Amino acid sequence: MSTIHNPQSTYSISDLSKEFDITTRSIRFYEDQGLIKPKRRGQTRIYSLKDRVRLKLILRGKRLGFSLAETRRLFELYDADKSSSTQLNTMLDLVNDKKSALQQQMDDIKVVLMELNSAEQQCKAALVDNSVNKTK
């Protein structure tokens, strides 16, 4: 994603595609899902600064593990409550849920790694035993 950006008032689909390094198909998908709502000039989509910000938030949420439904819910809350206290509380709940899920995944990974290390040691010991028995 581009880190330097000069804000402008409107963007084409190719502008956003290049800036965020995603396909135009992905952008159209987010539009089909109702997450961004560009204006139309004939067949041409005209994206606003709001659409650009939302696209950035969608992609950030995706990286953090938020589903599109969760992202949509946050957008709907923001649109309904511009003071955003409800949105912030919901965001805190979602963040806590994600942190819990990630902690569980980390715990599961640690257990699997311990099991793999044990299996590895058993295999190495068996190889040593095999080579010792063959030399006898």
CNS distance restraints for C-alpha pairs under 8 A (distance, minus, plus):
assign (resid   1 and name CA) (resid  19 and name CA) 6.04 0.50 0.50
assign (resid   1 and name CA) (resid  20 and name CA) 4.57 0.50 0.50
assign (resid   1 and name CA) (resid  21 and name CA) 5.98 0.50 0.50
assign (resid   2 and name CA) (resid  19 and name CA) 5.55 0.50 0.50
assign (resid   2 and name CA) (resid  20 and name CA) 6.46 0.50 0.50
assign (resid   7 and name CA) (resid  49 and name CA) 7.53 0.50 0.50
assign (resid   8 and name CA) (resid  49 and name CA) 7.08 0.50 0.50
assign (resid   9 and name CA) (resid  48 and name CA) 6.03 0.50 0.50
assign (resid   9 and name CA) (resid  49 and name CA) 5.77 0.50 0.50
assign (resid  10 and name CA) (resid  46 and name CA) 6.30 0.50 0.50
assign (resid  10 and name CA) (resid  47 and name CA) 5.43 0.50 0.50
assign (resid  10 and name CA) (resid  48 and name CA) 4.72 0.50 0.50
assign (resid  10 and name CA) (resid  49 and name CA) 6.29 0.50 0.50
assign (resid  11 and name CA) (resid  15 and name CA) 5.86 0.50 0.50
assign (resid  11 and name CA) (resid  16 and name CA) 6.73 0.50 0.50
assign (resid  11 and name CA) (resid  46 and name CA) 5.97 0.50 0.50
assign (resid  11 and name CA) (resid  47 and name CA) 4.90 0.50 0.50
assign (resid  11 and name CA) (resid  48 and name CA) 6.33 0.50 0.50
assign (resid  11 and name CA) (resid  49 and name CA) 7.68 0.50 0.50
assign (resid  11 and name CA) (resid  52 and name CA) 7.89 0.50 0.50
assign (resid  12 and name CA) (resid  16 and name CA) 6.58 0.50 0.50
assign (resid  12 and name CA) (resid  45 and name CA) 6.50 0.50 0.50
assign (resid  12 and name CA) (resid  46 and name CA) 5.60 0.50 0.50
assign (resid  12 and name CA) (resid  47 and name CA) 6.08 0.50 0.50
assign (resid  13 and name CA) (resid  17 and name CA) 6.02 0.50 0.50
assign (resid  13 and name CA) (resid  24 and name CA) 6.27 0.50 0.50
assign (resid  13 and name CA) (resid  27 and name CA) 7.37 0.50 0.50
assign (resid  13 and name CA) (resid  45 and name CA) 6.70 0.50 0.50
assign (resid  13 and name CA) (resid  46 and name CA) 7.45 0.50 0.50
assign (resid  13 and name CA) (resid  47 and name CA) 7.20 0.50 0.50
assign (resid  14 and name CA) (resid  18 and name CA) 6.03 0.50 0.50
assign (resid  14 and name CA) (resid  24 and name CA) 6.70 0.50 0.50
assign (resid  15 and name CA) (resid  19 and name CA) 6.12 0.50 0.50
assign (resid  16 and name CA) (resid  20 and name CA) 5.99 0.50 0.50
assign (resid  16 and name CA) (resid  21 and name CA) 7.95 0.50 0.50
assign (resid  16 and name CA) (resid  52 and name CA) 7.18 0.50 0.50
assign (resid  17 and name CA) (resid  21 and name CA) 5.54 0.50 0.50
assign (resid  17 and name CA) (resid  22 and name CA) 5.03 0.50 0.50
assign (resid  17 and name CA) (resid  23 and name CA) 5.59 0.50 0.50
assign (resid  17 and name CA) (resid  24 and name CA) 5.66 0.50 0.50
assign (resid  17 and name CA) (resid  27 and name CA) 7.40 0.50 0.50
assign (resid  18 and name CA) (resid  22 and name CA) 6.88 0.50 0.50
assign (resid  20 and name CA) (resid  56 and name CA) 7.71 0.50 0.50
assign (resid  22 and name CA) (resid  26 and name CA) 6.59 0.50 0.50
assign (resid  22 and name CA) (resid  27 and name CA) 7.62 0.50 0.50
assign (resid  23 and name CA) (resid  27 and name CA) 6.72 0.50 0.50
assign (resid  24 and name CA) (resid  28 and name CA) 6.22 0.50 0.50
assign (resid  25 and name CA) (resid  29 and name CA) 6.10 0.50 0.50
assign (resid  26 and name CA) (resid  30 and name CA) 6.34 0.50 0.50
assign (resid  27 and name CA) (resid  31 and name CA) 6.29 0.50 0.50
assign (resid  27 and name CA) (resid  55 and name CA) 7.94 0.50 0.50
assign (resid  28 and name CA) (resid  32 and name CA) 6.10 0.50 0.50
assign (resid  29 and name CA) (resid  33 and name CA) 6.21 0.50 0.50
assign (resid  30 and name CA) (resid  34 and name CA) 6.44 0.50 0.50
assign (resid  30 and name CA) (resid  35 and name CA) 5.46 0.50 0.50
assign (resid  30 and name CA) (resid  36 and name CA) 6.24 0.50 0.50
assign (resid  31 and name CA) (resid  35 and name CA) 5.67 0.50 0.50
assign (resid  31 and name CA) (resid  36 and name CA) 4.90 0.50 0.50
assign (resid  31 and name CA) (resid  37 and name CA) 5.99 0.50 0.50
assign (resid  31 and name CA) (resid  38 and name CA) 7.70 0.50 0.50
assign (resid  34 and name CA) (resid  72 and name CA) 7.97 0.50 0.50
assign (resid  35 and name CA) (resid  54 and name CA) 7.43 0.50 0.50
assign (resid  35 and name CA) (resid  72 and name CA) 6.18 0.50 0.50
assign (resid  35 and name CA) (resid  75 and name CA) 7.72 0.50 0.50
assign (resid  36 and name CA) (resid  51 and name CA) 5.41 0.50 0.50
assign (resid  36 and name CA) (resid  54 and name CA) 6.67 0.50 0.50
assign (resid  36 and name CA) (resid  55 and name CA) 7.12 0.50 0.50
assign (resid  37 and name CA) (resid  47 and name CA) 7.56 0.50 0.50
assign (resid  37 and name CA) (resid  51 and name CA) 6.68 0.50 0.50
assign (resid  38 and name CA) (resid  45 and name CA) 5.83 0.50 0.50
assign (resid  38 and name CA) (resid  46 and name CA) 5.34 0.50 0.50
assign (resid  38 and name CA) (resid  47 and name CA) 4.61 0.50 0.50
assign (resid  38 and name CA) (resid  48 and name CA) 6.69 0.50 0.50
assign (resid  38 and name CA) (resid  51 and name CA) 6.80 0.50 0.50
assign (resid  39 and name CA) (resid  45 and name CA) 5.88 0.50 0.50
assign (resid  39 and name CA) (resid  46 and name CA) 5.09 0.50 0.50
assign (resid  39 and name CA) (resid  47 and name CA) 6.48 0.50 0.50
assign (resid  39 and name CA) (resid  48 and name CA) 8.00 0.50 0.50
assign (resid  40 and name CA) (resid  44 and name CA) 5.62 0.50 0.50
assign (resid  40 and name CA) (resid  45 and name CA) 4.76 0.50 0.50
assign (resid  40 and name CA) (resid  46 and name CA) 5.78 0.50 0.50
assign (resid  41 and name CA) (resid  45 and name CA) 6.45 0.50 0.50
assign (resid  41 and name CA) (resid  46 and name CA) 7.01 0.50 0.50
assign (resid  47 and name CA) (resid  51 and name CA) 5.70 0.50 0.50
assign (resid  47 and name CA) (resid  52 and name CA) 6.93 0.50 0.50
assign (resid  48 and name CA) (resid  52 and name CA) 6.38 0.50 0.50
assign (resid  49 and name CA) (resid  53 and name CA) 6.20 0.50 0.50
assign (resid  50 and name CA) (resid  54 and name CA) 6.12 0.50 0.50
assign (resid  51 and name CA) (resid  55 and name CA) 6.05 0.50 0.50
assign (resid  52 and name CA) (resid  56 and name CA) 6.24 0.50 0.50
assign (resid  53 and name CA) (resid  57 and name CA) 6.23 0.50 0.50
assign (resid  54 and name CA) (resid  58 and name CA) 6.03 0.50 0.50
assign (resid  55 and name CA) (resid  59 and name CA) 6.25 0.50 0.50
assign (resid  56 and name CA) (resid  60 and name CA) 6.15 0.50 0.50
assign (resid  57 and name CA) (resid  61 and name CA) 5.90 0.50 0.50
assign (resid  58 and name CA) (resid  62 and name CA) 6.09 0.50 0.50
assign (resid  58 and name CA) (resid  68 and name CA) 7.45 0.50 0.50
assign (resid  58 and name CA) (resid  71 and name CA) 6.58 0.50 0.50
assign (resid  59 and name CA) (resid  63 and name CA) 6.30 0.50 0.50
assign (resid  60 and name CA) (resid  64 and name CA) 6.33 0.50 0.50
assign (resid  61 and name CA) (resid  65 and name CA) 6.20 0.50 0.50
assign (resid  61 and name CA) (resid  66 and name CA) 5.02 0.50 0.50
assign (resid  61 and name CA) (resid  67 and name CA) 7.53 0.50 0.50
assign (resid  61 and name CA) (resid  71 and name CA) 6.88 0.50 0.50
assign (resid  62 and name CA) (resid  66 and name CA) 5.24 0.50 0.50
assign (resid  62 and name CA) (resid  67 and name CA) 6.60 0.50 0.50
assign (resid  62 and name CA) (resid  68 and name CA) 7.59 0.50 0.50
assign (resid  65 and name CA) (resid  98 and name CA) 7.27 0.50 0.50
assign (resid  66 and name CA) (resid  70 and name CA) 6.05 0.50 0.50
assign (resid  66 and name CA) (resid  71 and name CA) 6.60 0.50 0.50
assign (resid  66 and name CA) (resid  98 and name CA) 7.94 0.50 0.50
assign (resid  67 and name CA) (resid  71 and name CA) 6.34 0.50 0.50
assign (resid  68 and name CA) (resid  72 and name CA) 5.96 0.50 0.50
assign (resid  69 and name CA) (resid  73 and name CA) 6.13 0.50 0.50
assign (resid  70 and name CA) (resid  74 and name CA) 6.38 0.50 0.50
assign (resid  71 and name CA) (resid  75 and name CA) 6.31 0.50 0.50
assign (resid  72 and name CA) (resid  76 and name CA) 6.11 0.50 0.50
assign (resid  73 and name CA) (resid  77 and name CA) 6.16 0.50 0.50
assign (resid  74 and name CA) (resid  78 and name CA) 6.12 0.50 0.50
assign (resid  74 and name CA) (resid  87 and name CA) 5.94 0.50 0.50
assign (resid  74 and name CA) (resid  90 and name CA) 7.40 0.50 0.50
assign (resid  74 and name CA) (resid  91 and name CA) 7.26 0.50 0.50
assign (resid  75 and name CA) (resid  79 and name CA) 6.07 0.50 0.50
assign (resid  76 and name CA) (resid  80 and name CA) 6.15 0.50 0.50
assign (resid  77 and name CA) (resid  81 and name CA) 5.87 0.50 0.50
assign (resid  77 and name CA) (resid  84 and name CA) 7.33 0.50 0.50
assign (resid  77 and name CA) (resid  86 and name CA) 6.85 0.50 0.50
assign (resid  77 and name CA) (resid  87 and name CA) 5.47 0.50 0.50
assign (resid  78 and name CA) (resid  82 and name CA) 5.49 0.50 0.50
assign (resid  78 and name CA) (resid  83 and name CA) 7.76 0.50 0.50
assign (resid  78 and name CA) (resid  84 and name CA) 5.55 0.50 0.50
assign (resid  78 and name CA) (resid  86 and name CA) 7.95 0.50 0.50
assign (resid  78 and name CA) (resid  87 and name CA) 5.86 0.50 0.50
assign (resid  81 and name CA) (resid  85 and name CA) 7.56 0.50 0.50
assign (resid  81 and name CA) (resid  86 and name CA) 7.08 0.50 0.50
assign (resid  81 and name CA) (resid  87 and name CA) 7.57 0.50 0.50
assign (resid  84 and name CA) (resid  88 and name CA) 6.00 0.50 0.50
assign (resid  85 and name CA) (resid  89 and name CA) 6.21 0.50 0.50
assign (resid  86 and name CA) (resid  90 and name CA) 6.13 0.50 0.50
assign (resid  87 and name CA) (resid  91 and name CA) 5.97 0.50 0.50
assign (resid  88 and name CA) (resid  92 and name CA) 6.12 0.50 0.50
assign (resid  89 and name CA) (resid  93 and name CA) 6.32 0.50 0.50
assign (resid  90 and name CA) (resid  94 and name CA) 6.21 0.50 0.50
assign (resid  91 and name CA) (resid  95 and name CA) 6.01 0.50 0.50
assign (resid  92 and name CA) (resid  96 and name CA) 6.11 0.50 0.50
assign (resid  93 and name CA) (resid  97 and name CA) 6.19 0.50 0.50
assign (resid  94 and name CA) (resid  98 and name CA) 6.15 0.50 0.50
assign (resid  95 and name CA) (resid  99 and name CA) 6.07 0.50 0.50
assign (resid  96 and name CA) (resid 100 and name CA) 6.16 0.50 0.50
assign (resid  97 and name CA) (resid 101 and name CA) 6.21 0.50 0.50
assign (resid  98 and name CA) (resid 102 and name CA) 6.04 0.50 0.50
assign (resid  99 and name CA) (resid 103 and name CA) 6.03 0.50 0.50
assign (resid 100 and name CA) (resid 104 and name CA) 6.21 0.50 0.50
assign (resid 101 and name CA) (resid 105 and name CA) 6.26 0.50 0.50
assign (resid 102 and name CA) (resid 106 and name CA) 6.13 0.50 0.50
assign (resid 103 and name CA) (resid 107 and name CA) 6.20 0.50 0.50
assign (resid 104 and name CA) (resid 108 and name CA) 6.14 0.50 0.50
assign (resid 105 and name CA) (resid 109 and name CA) 6.05 0.50 0.50
assign (resid 106 and name CA) (resid 110 and name CA) 6.20 0.50 0.50
assign (resid 107 and name CA) (resid 111 and name CA) 6.42 0.50 0.50
assign (resid 108 and name CA) (resid 112 and name CA) 6.29 0.50 0.50
assign (resid 109 and name CA) (resid 113 and name CA) 6.05 0.50 0.50
assign (resid 110 and name CA) (resid 114 and name CA) 6.19 0.50 0.50
assign (resid 111 and name CA) (resid 115 and name CA) 6.29 0.50 0.50
assign (resid 112 and name CA) (resid 116 and name CA) 6.10 0.50 0.50
assign (resid 113 and name CA) (resid 117 and name CA) 6.03 0.50 0.50
assign (resid 114 and name CA) (resid 118 and name CA) 6.18 0.50 0.50
assign (resid 115 and name CA) (resid 119 and name CA) 6.18 0.50 0.50
assign (resid 116 and name CA) (resid 120 and name CA) 6.01 0.50 0.50
assign (resid 117 and name CA) (resid 121 and name CA) 6.19 0.50 0.50
assign (resid 118 and name CA) (resid 122 and name CA) 6.22 0.50 0.50
assign (resid 119 and name CA) (resid 123 and name CA) 6.17 0.50 0.50
assign (resid 120 and name CA) (resid 124 and name CA) 6.21 0.50 0.50
assign (resid 121 and name CA) (resid 125 and name CA) 6.07 0.50 0.50
assign (resid 122 and name CA) (resid 126 and name CA) 6.09 0.50 0.50
assign (resid 123 and name CA) (resid 127 and name CA) 6.20 0.50 0.50
assign (resid 124 and name CA) (resid 128 and name CA) 6.28 0.50 0.50
assign (resid 125 and name CA) (resid 129 and name CA) 6.18 0.50 0.50
assign (resid 126 and name CA) (resid 130 and name CA) 6.04 0.50 0.50
assign (resid 127 and name CA) (resid 131 and name CA) 6.16 0.50 0.50
assign (resid 128 and name CA) (resid 132 and name CA) 6.13 0.50 0.50
assign (resid 129 and name CA) (resid 133 and name CA) 6.06 0.50 0.50
assign (resid 130 and name CA) (resid 134 and name CA) 6.17 0.50 0.50
assign (resid 131 and name CA) (resid 135 and name CA) 6.44 0.50 0.50
assign (resid 132 and name CA) (resid 136 and name CA) 6.75 0.50 0.50
